[in-house]
Every structure is written in structure tokens, then in C-alpha cells.
């Protein structure tokens, strides 16, 4: 009798289809909780963050590079886009733009795996009007709204032109770290 296998196949297909999702919640917005296989957004508070060791700019006008390594300490998650980086001085701050020509990356991090990105900056003159006297580096991850703060010990950052609020610094894309 063929009716039974056909009915079972149709029922199985219907059940599979009801389990599908378009990635939207009932209001049409993006779901904030996705299964790990779909890639949840990585959260900075679930990461072990290591800033440096840096290739420090030794004098005004020199360039420096600061690698940042993020090691996932939680369930599998996804980094999609660029890291958010803010440089904070005593009375002002500036958000860094992605390095020109650097394509955004999408990486999935299993627990215990790492990604890295590099912050590049030009050192400014101490006390100069066009230099941002950075005290703190704040890092956030794409799609998340929390930050971690780190002490900045790399000297002032040169502004573009005479504008200390527009630092001559940028942030690179995420890359997979390790093997």
C-alpha cells in the first residue's frame, strides 16, 4: 500500500517547513537570540581581550600598530563587520573608522578560538592642539552595545590636519588567529 509512505513523507515535510524561520521576530525585527549554528553575535563580555604587544610609534609623526586578540570564552558566536574602537581623552573622544580599502570580515568563533584585528595610529606631539591626548581605549564588537576599556600607554594621537577630534588612526578587519 503506497498511501501510508506518501502520507508519512508529506507529514515529515510539513514538520520540517514549520521549523524554518526567516530570521525575524513577530514584529518583523531581527531576532536577538539565534542558535549557535546560525551564529549568535559575539559579546565583548564573553571574550578574553589582549591588547598588544604593540609596535609603538616612538616619536611624533611615526606610525604604530596595536594588535588586539579576542578569545571566545563562551558558546560559538559570530563577528560580522568591524570592531568599534573609541579613543578617549580627558575631555573628548573619537571613534575610529575602518582602515581604507579593508573589507569587513565575518568569522565564526567556537569556544576557545580567537580572532585578531589591528589598530594603526600616527603619534602626535605631546600638548599640541592637533593631538588627542588619549587616556583610554574602548573596544566593542559589531552588533553588540557593550564595551571594554583599556589603558592607553602609546602617547598622543595625531589629528588629521589641525583636528584632534579626527585622529589619524584606523581599525583593521577581523582575521582568524592561530592555526
GIDAPE-V483692 format. One line per field, one symbol per residue. ss: DSSP state (2 for helix, 1 for strand, 0 for the rest). phi: phi as a letter, one per 30 degrees, with the letter a starting at -180 (. if undefined). burial: # if it has 24 or more other ideal C-beta (glycine too) atoms within 12 Angstrom, else .. A space follows every 50 residues. Layout:
ss->???
phi->???
burial->???
This chain:
ss->00222222222222222200000100000100000222011002221111 10001000000011111111110000111110011111100011101100 00001111100001111111111000000011011111110000001111 10000011110011111011100011000
phi->.cddddddddddddddddddbcicddcjdddcbcdedcidddcddccdcc cjdccdddbejdcbbbdbcccdcbdebbcbkcdcbccccebaabcdcdee idddcbbccdeicbbbbbccbcdcddidedccddcbccbbcdicccbccb dcbcidcdddiccddbddaabdddbdcie
burial->......................................######.##.#. #..#..#.....##########..###############...#######. ....#.###...############.....#####.#########..##.# .#.######....############.#..
